[in-house]
Amino acid sequence: AAFAAHPDTGRQVLHAVYADHGNHVLVGTDGHRLTRSPLSTFPFGTDAILPLNKMLLKQFPESDNGRIGLHEKDEIQTIVLATDELTYTCRCPEGRFPNYEQVIPDTADHTASLSFGPGDREAVESLVPYLDKATQNGLFLFGKDGTAVLGIEGTGGEPVVLPLPECQCENADGLILPVNGVFLVEALKQGFVHLRAASAYT
């Protein structure tokens, strides 16, 4: 979930991952994108905001056995990771995480759905260097005849179109979906390969 968190360390609540006990999910957002990762088992008995420090993200050693816990005293939360040889504790950021559920669309009303494969991610990555940052890295997904293609604005007003070789579509005919190409690549890298659109143009 950390890839979608805010990069600014001064935004302590958003430069973090939210552990939502009620829904058993981890959430990261920078205000423009949001990732919601469900957990089959949830390690804490309450909600927590987990800091994005190097030890938690990358450097804590792999181990066959370990323990994780959340301690709270005087409204201060501390996360603890432990193996037989190492114990690491750090203080959780204080604050209130935004209500992320307000921005999640009702998936019951989606019209089109697309499922991407590894070859599709490579196709998106090949277009990223040509995207215009001024237009928020604008990229279009077009649906036609049961397939999907990528499009970007070309010279002379004609779009540059690239097929998605492995994309599987449902109800995508007529789909015109503008997306941030950089964010789409990052999402596909993290394993978010199913996309649902709420309307034919959204």
Residue pairs with C-beta under 8 A, 6 or more apart in sequence:
1 17
1 26
1 27
1 28
1 35
1 36
1 37
2 17
2 28
2 52
2 57
3 28
3 35
3 186
3 189
3 190
4 28
4 29
4 30
4 33
4 34
4 35
4 186
5 14
5 15
5 16
5 17
5 28
5 29
5 30
5 52
6 14
6 15
6 29
6 30
6 31
7 15
7 30
8 14
8 15
9 15
12 93
12 94
12 95
13 49
13 93
13 95
13 96
13 97
13 98
14 29
14 30
14 31
14 98
15 51
15 52
15 93
16 28
16 49
16 50
16 51
16 52
16 92
16 93
16 97
17 26
17 27
17 28
17 49
17 50
17 52
18 26
18 27
18 28
18 47
18 48
18 49
18 50
18 97
18 100
19 26
19 42
19 44
19 47
19 48
19 49
19 50
20 26
20 27
20 47
21 42
21 44
21 45
21 46
21 47
21 48
22 47
23 38
24 38
24 39
24 41
24 42
25 36
25 37
25 38
25 39
26 36
26 37
26 39
26 50
27 34
27 35
27 36
27 37
27 97
27 100
28 34
28 35
29 35
29 98
29 100
32 180
32 183
33 180
33 183
33 187
34 100
34 103
34 104
35 187
35 190
35 192
36 100
36 104
43 68
43 69
43 70
44 69
44 70
45 70
46 70
46 72
47 97
48 70
48 77
48 79
48 92
49 77
49 92
49 93
49 94
49 95
49 97
50 56
50 79
50 92
51 79
51 90
51 91
51 92
51 93
53 90
55 88
55 90
56 79
56 81
56 90
60 81
60 86
60 88
61 83
61 86
63 83
63 84
65 83
65 84
66 81
66 82
66 83
67 80
67 81
67 82
67 83
68 79
68 80
68 81
68 82
69 79
69 80
69 82
70 77
70 78
70 79
70 80
70 92
71 77
71 78
71 80
72 78
75 94
76 91
76 92
76 94
77 91
77 92
78 89
78 90
78 91
78 92
79 89
79 90
79 92
80 87
80 88
80 89
81 87
81 88
81 89
82 88
105 198
106 198
107 196
109 198
110 196
110 197
110 198
111 171
111 197
111 198
111 199
111 200
112 143
112 169
112 170
112 171
112 172
112 175
112 177
112 196
112 197
112 200
113 169
113 170
113 171
113 172
113 194
113 195
113 196
113 197
114 141
114 143
114 148
114 167
114 168
114 169
114 170
114 172
114 194
114 195
114 197
115 167
115 168
115 169
115 193
115 194
115 195
116 164
116 166
116 167
116 188
116 193
116 194
116 195
117 165
117 166
117 167
117 168
117 193
118 166
119 164
119 165
119 166
120 164
120 165
120 166
120 167
120 188
121 185
121 188
121 189
123 150
123 162
123 163
123 164
123 165
124 139
124 150
124 181
124 184
124 185
124 188
125 185
126 162
127 139
127 150
127 152
127 160
127 162
127 181
128 137
128 181
128 182
128 185
130 152
130 160
131 137
131 138
131 139
131 152
131 181
131 182
132 138
132 153
136 180
137 180
137 181
137 182
137 183
138 152
138 153
138 178
138 180
138 181
139 150
139 151
139 152
139 178
139 179
139 180
139 181
139 184
140 150
140 151
140 152
140 159
140 176
140 177
140 178
140 179
141 148
141 149
141 150
141 151
141 175
141 176
141 177
141 179
141 195
142 148
142 149
142 150
142 151
142 161
142 175
142 176
142 177
143 169
143 172
143 173
143 174
143 175
143 176
143 177
144 173
144 174
145 173
146 169
146 172
146 173
147 163
147 164
147 167
147 169
148 164
148 167
148 169
148 172
148 175
149 161
149 162
149 163
149 164
150 161
150 162
150 163
150 164
151 159
151 160
151 161
151 162
152 159
152 160
152 181
153 159
153 160
154 160
169 175
172 197
174 200
175 197
175 200
175 201
176 200
176 201
177 197
177 201
177 202
